[in-house]
Every structure is written in C-alpha cells, then in structure tokens.
Amino acid sequence: MDDDALAKPILANTNGGTASLTEDLQRVLSTLRSHLGMDVAFISEFSDDCRFLRYVDTDHQHAPLKAGDAHPLEETYCHRIVTGDLPEIIPDTHANPTTRDLAITRALAISSYIGVPIRMPDGSVYGTFCCFDQKPGAPLTLRDLSILRAFADFTGKLLDKERRGEHKRNELKRRVGDIIDEARLDMAYQPIYHVREQRIVGFEALARFHTEPYQAPHLWFAEAERAGLGEALELLAVREALKGVPALPDDCYLSLNVSPNALLSGEIMALLADCPAQSVVLEITEHARISDYQAFLAALKPMRQQGIRIAVDDAGAGYASFQHILELNVDIIKLDISLIRNIHADTARRALAAALIKFAEVTGSTVIAEGVETETELEELRRLGVEKVQGFYIGRPMPLSQTRSFQTGF
C-alpha cells in the first residue's frame, strides 16, 4: 500500500465529517498501528513536566498503557526523541545503551519503538505520535518514519483546530454568560389584533439585548445554544417577560417563546406557578426538534389542564412546524412571515395559508398570521378567514409602559 492510499481513507473521514475528534484520532491510530504491525500506538501530550497519554490503540486486552496514564517527562522515550537524544526509530531497545537502562523500558516491556514529535502549526510541540512492539527486531523503515511524520503533522492540525474551536466556545460561553449574569436584556411587547372584534387581545414578548456592537436577538439565542446556555438564556427571557403580566391591558394575554427542552425541564412550569393560566400562551418554536412527542405531550398535560394554551410558531417555515401541528393538537397555529409576505399577490402562499386555516377550523385551533406589514396583506387574510394578526402594520414591539395606551393606526 502506498502512502497516499493509506492516508486517503483517513483524510476522507476526518475532513468535515461528523465524527468527534476522539473518533478521528482513534481511527488514525488504529490505521497506522495496523499498517506497522505493532502492539501499541499512542498520542501523548506534554504538560507540567509530564507525558499524558491522550489516545491509545492496541489489540491487547491487558495493555501496558491506557488513555489517561501519566509519566514524568524526563523518564520517557518521548522527551528524548523530541530533544534529539534518541533516534526516531529504535528496532531493538535492548541494543541501545540509553533505552536499555530506562526503567520505562522494563515497565512497559518495550522492545521496538518508533516515534515523532507532534508540532502545532505555530511550531510548538504538543507531544508525540508513537508506536511500540513488545518483541525486538520490528522491520521499521525510513518509509514508515515518513508515514508516521505525515500522520503526526495531520494530527497536529486536527488538535490545533480543536484547540481553536475550544477557545471560541469558551469565549462564546463567557459572552453569553455575562448577558445572563447581568440580565442585560429588556422585553418588548408586540400587539396581537383580533380582526373581527377590532381590538388588541394579546402581546408577544420579545427579547432585546443591550450589547455593543448590536446583535439581533435570534443570533444571541443561537449563540447561547452553541455555548450550552440556551435554556438558561431562554428562562431569563421568560422570567423578565412575566414581570409584565400585571401591567398589560385587561383581557390581554402574554405569548412566550419557549423551546421543547425548556418545557421538558420543568423550569417553565415553576415560573408560571403564580401566573393566571388563561393569561399565558406558550409558543413552541419551529426550529427546535422534538424527538419524543409522547413524552412531550405528557409534559404539556398539566399545563394544559390548568388552562395554559399552546401555540406552534412559524408554521409554514419548515417541516418541523408541520410535525408539531400534527402531533401536538395545539390551541394556536401562528403562520410564519414567509407565508404572509405578499400573500395577496401569490397564489401558492394563499393556497397553503388557506389549507392551514381549514385545518385549524377542523381541529378547533385558532390561526394567527405573523408579519403583517401592509393593508393589502391584512385584507387578504381577512378574506381568507384569519381572525388574529400580528406585524408591523398592526404595531411594532414596544416597551411595557406603552401597551395600555396603544391604539392601532387604522
């Protein structure tokens, strides 16, 4: 097998694939150890005057090394190979005066050894990429050394990519954590208008963040999710929004955006404990998948028994929203802005909206059209039978203090 043939399957599997770094490097180790026909292959990291074994591959049930092992750096082959005090190929450790007398040679029963430094793109040494056999005389060649160096170089690039990714994740976690710790957001309230009754019947709570430079709310929530803080940021927004319930106009409800995970956690239920159930609607976002609808329905049951209504947000924007509508028997279906935009001039949009409106009629749900921005859109929705609408034409998101005095401009 030539060098390219050996490398291609590894590169194909690790370049932009979904496998974790651990799986990638274990595959690299296994491929190389099998190619060299040796007992043990490992990747080490140098840190705090120790050699830490980060990845180990072997067929032996009782291997002399395992991932997580640590040894004093000065006592290892790895250190001496990096400093140049040992050659990178040692076919017989008992014939080499340095390795023969090292305690680690006896402790690990090392007879043949090959190892090279792993250097990061900036030239710093991460550790080593090594293989050893417990019998002497392994037929190691300069070609084998060349292959090992190529794999070590590739490993250094993978590790550097992971290190940079970890740095970005930590920075992201710090930024989002600061938002949460300092509660650096306000809630704006967008009116929901009942077309037939010609009055405002509810408000959707929308987060607005105090950051420089400005970043759109949906980007903050996406970053929080990537940082593992999505639920914490969501709960903060819900907590802040609920503070406004007593100040809303009489007979108006508050609509809250929540993810399936937040609902399943039980935290939302706790936050709603002191809130009149009829004054709250929970909007389940289209972008969040639900893996187990039965478990999710069970979590919703006590809320619905108390009178809390459930809505599916962004209906028509993607497959997930249709699944939610079919599986959850929701109280409210909110048509996405992408479906409403220019609906008066688009046959396909009208047809899909009409189908969802008919579905809601048959199943006893209510339809709310989001993103209404023109009078012609409103008139077309009225003609289709939509009773509740929301959007800039009705009213922009506003501070809580303006909700009682708000009047539509038409």
Secondary structure, 3 states (H helix, E strand, C coil): CCHHHHHHHHHHHHCCCCCCHHHHHHHHHHHHHHHHCCCEEEEEEEECCEEEEEEEEECCCCCCCCCCCEEEHHHCHHHHHHHCCCCCEECCHHHCHHHHCCHHHHHHCCCEEEEEEEECCCCCEEEEEEEEECCCCCCCCHHHHHHHHHHHHHHHHHHHHHHHHHHHHHHHHHHHHHHHHCCCEEEEEEEEEECCCCEEEEEEEEEEECCCCCCCHHHHHHHHHHCCCHHHHHHHHHHHHHCCHHHCCCCCEEEEEECHHHHHHCHHHHHCCCCCHHHEEEEECCCCCCCCHHHHHHHHHHHHHHCCEEEEEEECCCHHHHHHHHHHCCCEEEECHHHHCCHHHCHHHHHHHHHHHHHHHHHCCEEEECCCCCHHHHHHHHHHCCCEECCCCCCCCECHHHCCCCCCCC
